[in-house]
Amino acid sequence: MNTPIPILEKAAIQSLTLRSAAVIAIAAAADRLGVVLPDGAAQEIANSLVDLVVTLGLIGIAIGRTRARAPIV
């Protein structure tokens, strides 16, 4: 069974506050640019951007750890 994760043990990336702030920022930017987004589009864009940032961060960490263990040339 799935047991709920206590709030203190949740990762920041799972935070609804973080995702909500991203959705609001995207919707505000689209409104300012005069772009009309379909229902739910801002949420999908925000989720994609959060996933992209996390993925790029993990790639950066992996590259940094690999370079740290390689001999200095």
C-alpha positions in Angstrom: 0.0 0.0 0.0 1.1 3.6 -0.6 1.6 5.4 2.6 1.7 9.2 2.5 5.1 10.8 2.8 5.5 13.1 5.8 5.8 16.7 4.8 9.3 17.0 6.3 10.6 14.1 4.2 9.3 15.4 0.8 11.8 16.6 -1.7 11.6 20.3 -2.6 10.9 19.3 -6.2 7.6 17.6 -5.1 6.5 20.8 -3.4 3.2 22.1 -4.7 4.2 25.6 -3.7 7.2 25.4 -6.1 5.2 24.1 -8.9 2.3 26.6 -8.3 4.8 29.4 -8.3 6.1 28.2 -11.7 2.6 27.9 -13.1 1.8 31.5 -11.9 5.0 32.8 -13.4 4.3 31.1 -16.8 0.7 32.3 -16.9 1.7 35.9 -16.0 4.5 35.9 -18.6 2.1 34.5 -21.3 -0.5 37.1 -20.3 2.0 39.9 -20.5 3.1 38.7 -24.0 -0.5 38.5 -25.1 -0.4 34.7 -25.5 -3.6 32.8 -24.6 -2.8 29.4 -23.2 -5.3 26.6 -23.3 -6.5 25.2 -20.0 -3.8 23.3 -18.2 -1.1 24.4 -20.6 0.7 26.5 -17.9 0.8 23.5 -15.6 2.2 21.2 -18.2 4.9 23.8 -19.2 5.8 24.3 -15.5 6.1 20.6 -14.9 8.3 20.2 -18.0 10.5 23.1 -16.9 10.9 21.7 -13.4 11.8 18.3 -14.9 14.3 19.9 -17.3 16.0 21.8 -14.5 16.2 18.7 -12.3 17.6 16.6 -15.2 20.2 19.3 -16.1 21.2 19.6 -12.5 21.7 15.8 -12.2 23.8 15.8 -15.4 25.9 18.7 -14.0 26.5 16.8 -10.8 27.4 13.6 -12.7 29.9 15.5 -14.9 31.4 17.3 -11.8 31.9 14.1 -9.9 33.5 12.4 -12.9 35.9 15.3 -13.5 36.7 15.4 -9.8 37.9 11.8 -9.9 39.8 12.1 -13.2 43.5 13.0 -13.2 44.2 16.6 -13.7 45.8 17.2 -17.1 
